[in-house]
Amino acid sequence: MTDLLTVAEAAAFLHLKPKTLNNWRTGARRRGPIYVPVGRKIFYSREDLVQWLNEQKVDPQSAWALRKAKMKEHKAEDLRNTLKLPRVRKDGKPF
């Protein structure tokens, strides 16, 4: 049998406030762990919470490389805008 937790229990398990889980579940972005609606009540499976937590892991090295690449891209775009240069594709043709 799956161990089902209430919103309050799931929030405590994740070290969050119940309101955070509610916002994630009902917000426009629909993020957060998988949940089980039973009538008007919401439950979370402990296994789903653990799986969701594992999916949230971030390797600092790859995160830094991604952030660095995005910063480089934004700096190039800012320079293009400052110098009023036309945007061009990799083959040299304008967009």
N, C-alpha and C positions, 0 to 999 in steps of 0.2 A: 504494500500500500504506500502511496506517495504521501510524504509528510507535507501537509498543507499548512501554510502560515497566514494569519490575518495580515492586513496592511500594517498594523502597529507592530506585529511580531517581525514581519519582513523588514520594516524600516529599522527596527532595533538590530536585526541581524546584519544589515548593511551599514549601520552607524549613520542613518539618515533620519530625517523627520518624516512622519507619515504624509505630511503635506507635499513633500518633495516627490514621493512616489505617486501621489494623486495627480500632481501637476504633470509629471512625465507621462502618465497613462492617458490623461485627458487633454493635454496640450496639443497645439497645432503640429508639433514635430513628432509626436507619438514615439517617444524613446523610452528606454528603461527596460527592465526585465519582463519576460513573458508572464502573463497573469491568467488566472482562471476565474471567470465570472460564474457565480452560482446564485441565481436569482438576482437580488439587489446587492449581494455581498461580493467582495473581491478577495481572492486568495492567491498566494504565491507558493509554488513548489520550491522546497529547499534546494533540490537538485538544479532547478532552473536558475535560481539565484546564484548558486556556485558557478554554473556554466556562464552566466552573464558576467559575473565578476572576472572570470578567466578571460573572457573576450575583451575586457576593458584594459588589459595589460598593455603597457607602452614601453618599448625598448628605447631608453634615452638616446642612444646613439642614432638610431634611425629617425627618431622624432627630431633630433637636432639637425640632421641632414635635410629633412623635409622642410623644416623651418628656415634653414639657411637658403635653400633653393627658392622658396617663396619670397624671401627678402630680396634676393638677387633679381628675381623677376619683377618685383614691385619697383626696385630702384631703376631698372632699365625703363620701365613704363613711365616713371616720374621724369627721368631724363628726357625721354622722347616727348613728353608733354611740355616740358620746360623749353626745349629747343624747337618745338612745333614740327618735329620730324614726322613724316607719314609712316603709318604702320605698314610693314612689309612682311611677306611670308618668307620662309626659309630659302625659297628659290629666287628671292629678290623682287618678286612682283608685288605691287600694292594690293591691299585687301579691297 
